[in-house]
Amino acid sequence: MWSSGRRVLQELLVQPAVRRFSRTPAQNTVIVERWWQVPLSKVGRPPRLYPRRHRVYKVVEDTKHNPVQKMELILTQTVPKLGGRGETVFVKKAIGRNKLLANGQAVYPSPENKAMFAEELRILREGKLEDRIQTRTGLQTVEYLKKCKLTINKMPSEDFQLNVEVVRRQLLKKLCLVAPAHAVKLPFESTTEEGDYWCDVTVNGINTVRIPMSLVPYEDQSAKYQRMKKAKRRQDAAEELCVDQDAAGDASLDSTVTQAREQTTSLSQDTIQLPSDEPKKE
């Protein structure tokens, strides 16, 4: 009896431990304090702990519920949806260690690295034009402007003129683009004639994009005018539909009358051509 129980106990102890889903154990810190304070002891003597009372603890703080701190890195190249070269970003530690640092896309923000990228940024802003490199946001702005077209409504005022200031205001209003005066160029100084034109916009003094531009007659953009215009379009569509239905009805009526006439004509011809069965009178 004793040998069988001992064997079962040994088998239980020899069984391997259950493997966790993660190879690294969870490293969480819990701050606790004793529920019952330990009384002070005399000088040179250890404190007297009660075996039950002084083993009761209460949780003060559980660090696993604290917000996870992110890793600060400096990008060495442009990373989509994250940033460009020289920008400081804050990412999760797993992404920073396993992707950015492992692939050479970022470095730690040490004083040497900060000084190096600060010097690159200074050269980018103040250096020669051939030494400059377009930034990530600058490239995105260039691609955005290539797809844009600017339409300007001619104001009913007699003093209205299409010039650089008007184009800058329209770029800010319709394209949400802040363009300084020296970055916008027009093929004319000012004009009041309606038509199609173009304007050149320079991004960071490096890339120049030509945007097609049109000057159209003035149109009231108020909500009341738009409602009236929409109601008029509906009324015109309804009138066109009624006209089409009347034309279709007349056409069907004409076809019906034509078919009836053809049937009547065919019947009369059949009546004339039928031979008589009565004997001829002598």
WOCORWO-V522284 format. One record per residue. RES is the residue in one small letter. NEAR is the number of other C-alpha atoms within 8 Angstrom. Layout:
<<RES,NEAR> <RES,NEAR>>
This chain:
<<m,4> <w,5> <s,6> <s,7> <g,8> <r,8> <r,8> <v,8> <l,8> <q,8> <e,8> <l,7> <l,6> <v,6> <q,6> <p,4> <a,4> <v,4> <r,4> <r,5> <f,4> <s,5> <r,5> <t,4> <p,5> <a,4> <q,4> <n,7> <t,7> <v,9> <i,9> <v,9> <e,8> <r,10> <w,9> <w,7> <q,6> <v,8> <p,6> <l,5> <s,8> <k,6> <v,4> <g,4> <r,6> <p,6> <p,8> <r,7> <l,6> <y,7> <p,6> <r,6> <r,8> <h,13> <r,8> <v,9> <y,9> <k,8> <v,9> <v,8> <e,7> <d,11> <t,9> <k,6> <h,5> <n,6> <p,4> <v,4> <q,5> <k,8> <m,9> <e,10> <l,13> <i,13> <l,16> <t,11> <q,9> <t,11> <v,9> <p,5> <k,4> <l,7> <g,11> <g,12> <r,10> <g,11> <e,8> <t,9> <v,10> <f,8> <v,10> <k,9> <k,8> <a,7> <i,9> <g,12> <r,9> <n,8> <k,10> <l,11> <l,11> <a,8> <n,6> <g,8> <q,13> <a,11> <v,11> <y,8> <p,10> <s,6> <p,6> <e,6> <n,10> <k,9> <a,8> <m,8> <f,9> <a,9> <e,8> <e,8> <l,9> <r,9> <i,11> <l,10> <r,7> <e,6> <g,9> <k,7> <l,7> <e,4> <d,8> <r,11> <i,5> <q,8> <t,8> <r,9> <t,6> <g,10> <l,9> <q,8> <t,9> <v,11> <e,8> <y,8> <l,9> <k,9> <k,6> <c,9> <k,7> <l,11> <t,8> <i,9> <n,9> <k,10> <m,7> <p,6> <s,5> <e,4> <d,4> <f,9> <q,8> <l,9> <n,11> <v,12> <e,7> <v,9> <v,9> <r,13> <r,8> <q,11> <l,13> <l,11> <k,8> <k,7> <l,8> <c,7> <l,7> <v,7> <a,10> <p,7> <a,8> <h,5> <a,11> <v,13> <k,9> <l,10> <p,7> <f,6> <e,7> <s,8> <t,8> <t,7> <e,5> <e,9> <g,7> <d,8> <y,9> <w,11> <c,12> <d,12> <v,12> <t,11> <v,12> <n,7> <g,8> <i,9> <n,8> <t,9> <v,11> <r,9> <i,13> <p,11> <m,12> <s,12> <l,13> <v,10> <p,8> <y,8> <e,5> <d,6> <q,6> <s,6> <a,6> <k,6> <y,9> <q,10> <r,8> <m,8> <k,8> <k,8> <a,8> <k,8> <r,8> <r,8> <q,8> <d,8> <a,8> <a,8> <e,8> <e,8> <l,8> <c,8> <v,8> <d,8> <q,8> <d,8> <a,8> <a,8> <g,8> <d,8> <a,8> <s,8> <l,8> <d,8> <s,8> <t,8> <v,8> <t,8> <q,8> <a,8> <r,8> <e,8> <q,8> <t,8> <t,8> <s,8> <l,8> <s,8> <q,8> <d,8> <t,7> <i,6> <q,6> <l,6> <p,4> <s,4> <d,4> <e,4> <p,4> <k,4> <k,3> <e,2>>
